[in-house]
């Protein structure tokens, strides 16, 4: 049986602990010892769990050094069942480990000081994208959305698919935190096509995927900012030029001002109308998803 060794002096104010592995989600072929060698650097904390970044020496058949994440309830109320559930999800999603979700090295649990302690050891897959959404490339966001589709195609809903639970590791997205994941029969009907008008949750067919697509800013923005004004995208059209000008009435003092404003708005209207025409001409084979024909390769390019 594999085990995790937490030596004293890790910054956790704990004695040395050895925790046996109760779930090896990565299906190690032989027992291994995961020996934490660096102080625990806390990167996230809630009332239920703490998350640390550490270095680990792995001994056994394939000795190596790894950068890892420890997710634990060691400083809060015990939640052994929640940790077992998350570990079981990593087992269910084993085929995704290492390329769209972290590799899980195992769940380690022990009774210590009259309470149960759980530590989930995961591959270090970088930092959350929550604060950097505007700096992400379209390619990165498309991959993240594709991986969420794959999760649903495998029959699971994440349950907390927020930007904080998507990591960026050298330009590659990873989905994390499967504590709330559960079986799910996805009713998604549409692909996400960047720049297309947001069809709304009902037409899209899946609440979780639709919410993520909106958070990733994959749809055309509902509002367009121009010269200090926020115009609804739906209001921007050649037929509504007078309506747009009325929004700017404060700056119009003469017919010459009105004509100047009209000419200034024309490039904006032309751009939005061009985008609207492009969206309207998207081939249905690209837009709609047949659940009977869904395969992993369908989502390599959304």
C-alpha positions in Angstrom: 0.0 0.0 0.0 1.3 3.5 -0.9 1.6 6.1 1.8 2.1 9.8 2.3 4.7 11.1 4.7 4.2 14.6 6.2 7.4 15.4 8.2 7.2 18.0 11.0 8.1 21.7 10.2 6.0 22.0 7.1 4.4 25.2 8.2 1.3 23.3 9.3 2.2 23.1 13.0 1.8 19.4 12.9 3.9 16.4 14.0 5.2 13.9 11.5 2.4 11.9 10.0 2.2 8.9 7.8 -1.1 8.4 6.0 -1.9 5.2 4.2 -3.4 5.4 0.7 -7.1 4.5 0.7 -7.8 5.3 -3.0 -5.2 5.2 -5.7 -7.0 7.0 -8.5 -4.0 6.9 -10.7 -3.9 3.1 -10.3 -0.2 2.8 -9.3 1.1 -0.7 -10.2 3.3 -1.0 -7.1 3.3 0.7 -3.7 5.0 4.1 -3.5 6.0 6.5 -0.7 5.2 10.2 -1.3 7.5 12.1 1.0 6.8 15.9 1.2 10.1 17.7 1.2 9.2 21.5 1.2 7.2 23.8 3.5 3.6 23.8 2.6 2.7 27.0 0.6 -1.0 27.6 1.1 -2.7 28.7 -2.1 -6.4 28.4 -1.2 -8.4 28.1 2.0 -12.1 27.7 2.9 -13.8 26.8 6.1 -13.8 23.2 4.9 -10.5 22.6 3.1 -7.0 24.0 2.7 -4.9 23.6 -0.5 -1.1 23.6 -0.5 1.6 23.5 -3.1 4.6 21.3 -2.2 7.5 19.3 -3.6 7.4 15.5 -3.2 10.1 12.8 -3.5 8.4 9.6 -4.7 10.2 6.4 -3.9 9.3 3.0 -5.2 9.5 1.3 -8.6 9.8 4.6 -10.4 11.5 7.1 -8.1 11.1 10.8 -9.1 10.5 14.3 -7.8 7.1 16.0 -8.5 5.5 19.3 -7.8 2.1 18.5 -6.2 -1.0 19.9 -4.6 -2.3 18.7 -1.2 -6.0 19.3 -0.7 -6.8 18.5 2.9 -9.2 19.0 5.9 -6.3 18.7 8.3 -7.0 22.1 9.8 -10.8 22.1 9.6 -13.7 19.8 10.3 -13.2 16.2 9.0 -15.0 15.5 5.7 -13.8 11.9 4.8 -16.8 11.1 2.7 -16.4 14.2 0.5 -12.8 13.4 -0.1 -13.6 9.8 -0.9 -16.2 11.0 -3.4 -13.7 13.3 -5.1 -11.1 10.6 -5.3 -13.7 8.3 -6.8 -14.4 10.9 -9.5 -10.8 11.0 -10.4 -11.0 7.2 -10.8 -14.1 7.5 -13.0 -12.3 10.1 -15.1 -9.0 8.3 -15.3 -8.8 8.6 -19.1 -8.7 12.4 -18.7 -6.0 12.6 -16.1 -2.8 14.4 -17.1 -4.3 16.3 -20.1 -7.5 18.0 -19.1 -7.7 17.2 -15.3 -4.8 16.7 -12.9 -3.2 13.3 -12.3 -4.4 12.1 -9.0 -1.7 10.3 -7.0 -4.1 9.1 -4.4 -6.3 9.8 -1.3 -4.5 9.3 2.0 -6.5 9.1 5.2 -5.6 8.4 8.9 -7.1 8.9 12.3 -5.0 11.4 14.2 -5.6 13.1 17.6 -9.1 11.7 17.8 -10.2 12.8 14.3 -10.1 11.6 10.7 -7.6 13.4 8.4 -7.8 13.3 4.6 -5.2 14.4 2.1 -5.8 14.3 -1.7 -2.5 14.5 -3.6 -2.8 15.9 -7.1 -0.6 17.0 -9.9 0.3 20.7 -9.8 -1.4 22.2 -12.8 -0.7 25.9 -12.3 -2.9 28.8 -11.1 -6.5 29.7 -11.5 -7.6 31.8 -14.5 -10.2 33.7 -12.5 -8.1 36.9 -12.3 -6.7 36.6 -15.8 -9.7 36.0 -18.0 -9.2 39.0 -20.2 -5.6 38.0 -20.9 -6.4 34.4 -22.1 -6.1 33.5 -25.8 -9.1 32.3 -27.7 -7.3 29.0 -28.2 -7.0 28.5 -24.4 -10.7 29.4 -23.8 -11.7 27.1 -26.7 -9.8 24.2 -25.1 -11.3 24.8 -21.7 -14.8 24.7 -23.2 -13.9 21.6 -25.1 -12.8 19.8 -22.0 -16.0 20.7 -20.2 -18.0 19.2 -23.2 -15.9 16.1 -22.8 -16.7 15.8 -19.1 -20.4 16.0 -19.9 -20.1 13.5 -22.7 -18.6 11.0 -20.2 -21.7 11.4 -18.2 -20.8 13.8 -15.4 -21.6 17.3 -14.4 -18.8 19.2 -12.6 -21.2 20.9 -10.1 -19.0 23.9 -9.5 -17.6 24.8 -12.9 -16.4 28.3 -12.1 -13.3 30.1 -13.4 -11.6 29.6 -10.1 -11.7 25.8 -10.9 -9.9 26.1 -14.2 -6.1 26.2 -14.0 -3.5 27.4 -16.6 -0.4 25.2 -16.8 1.9 26.6 -19.5 -1.0 27.6 -21.7 -3.0 24.4 -21.2 -6.3 24.4 -19.2 -7.1 21.9 -16.5 -10.4 21.4 -14.7 -10.2 20.8 -10.9 -12.3 20.4 -7.8 -14.7 17.4 -8.4 -16.1 17.4 -4.9 -19.6 18.2 -6.2 -19.4 16.2 -9.5 -22.3 13.8 -10.2 -23.8 11.7 -13.0 -25.4 13.9 -15.6 -27.3 13.2 -18.8 -26.4 16.3 -20.8 -29.0 17.9 -23.0 -26.7 20.3 -24.8 -27.9 21.1 -28.3 -25.4 23.7 -29.6 -21.8 24.1 -30.1 -20.1 27.3 -28.9 -19.0 29.3 -31.9 -16.9 32.3 -30.8 -18.4 35.6 -31.7 -21.9 34.2 -32.2 -24.8 35.7 -30.4 -25.6 34.1 -27.1 -28.6 31.8 -27.7 -29.7 31.7 -24.1 -29.6 28.8 -21.7 -32.8 27.1 -22.8 -31.9 27.1 -26.5 -28.4 25.9 -25.6 -29.7 23.0 -23.6 -27.3 22.7 -20.7 -27.1 25.1 -17.8 -23.5 24.3 -16.7 -22.0 24.4 -20.1 -23.9 27.6 -21.0 -22.8 29.3 -17.9 -19.1 28.4 -18.5 -19.3 29.6 -22.1 -20.6 33.0 -20.8 -17.9 33.2 -18.1 -15.2 32.5 -20.7 -16.5 35.4 -22.8 -16.9 33.2 -25.9 -20.1 34.8 -27.1 -20.4 38.2 -28.7 -20.7 40.8 -26.0 -24.2 41.9 -25.3 -23.1 45.5 -25.0 -20.7 47.4 -27.2 -18.9 50.4 -25.8 -18.4 53.4 -28.1 -17.2 56.8 -27.2 -18.3 56.4 -23.5 -21.7 54.9 -24.4 -22.8 51.3 -23.9 -25.0 50.2 -26.8 -27.0 47.0 -26.7 -25.6 44.9 -29.6 -29.2 44.1 -30.6 -29.9 47.8 -31.1 -26.9 48.4 -33.4 -28.2 48.2 -37.0 -28.6 50.3 -40.1 -32.3 50.5 -39.4 -31.8 52.0 -36.0 -29.2 54.7 -36.7 -31.7 57.4 -35.5 -32.2 55.5 -32.3 -28.4 55.3 -31.7 -28.1 59.0 -32.3 -30.8 59.8 -29.8 -28.7 58.1 -27.2 -26.0 60.6 -28.0 -28.3 63.6 -28.1 -26.3 65.5 -25.4 -23.4 66.0 -27.8 -25.6 67.0 -30.8 -26.1 70.8 -31.1 -26.7 71.1 -34.8 -27.4 69.2 -38.0 -23.7 69.2 -38.7 -23.1 67.5 -35.4 -25.7 64.9 -36.1 -24.2 64.1 -39.5 -20.7 63.9 -38.0 -22.0 61.5 -35.3 -23.8 59.5 -37.9 -20.6 59.1 -40.0 -18.6 58.2 -36.9 -21.1 55.4 -36.0 -21.1 53.8 -39.5 -17.9 51.7 -39.0 -19.3 50.3 -35.7 -22.7 49.5 -37.3 -21.0 47.9 -40.3 -18.8 45.7 -38.1 -21.8 44.5 -36.0 -23.9 43.9 -39.1 -21.1 41.9 -40.6 -20.8 39.8 -37.5 -24.5 39.3 -37.4 -24.5 38.1 -41.0 -21.6 35.7 -40.4 -23.4 34.1 -37.4 -26.6 33.8 -39.5 -24.7 31.9 -42.2 -23.0 29.3 -40.0 -23.7 25.9 -41.3 -26.1 23.9 -39.2 -23.6 21.0 -39.1 -21.2 23.2 -37.2 -23.9 24.7 -35.0 -25.9 21.8 -33.8 -24.9 18.7 -31.9 -26.4 15.2 -32.4 -26.1 13.4 -29.1 -26.1 10.1 -31.0 -23.0 11.2 -32.9 -21.0 12.9 -30.1 -17.4 11.8 -29.9 -14.3 13.2 -28.3 -12.9 14.4 -31.7 -16.1 16.5 -32.2 -14.8 19.0 -29.5 -11.2 19.4 -30.6 -12.3 22.6 -32.3 -15.4 24.3 -31.0 
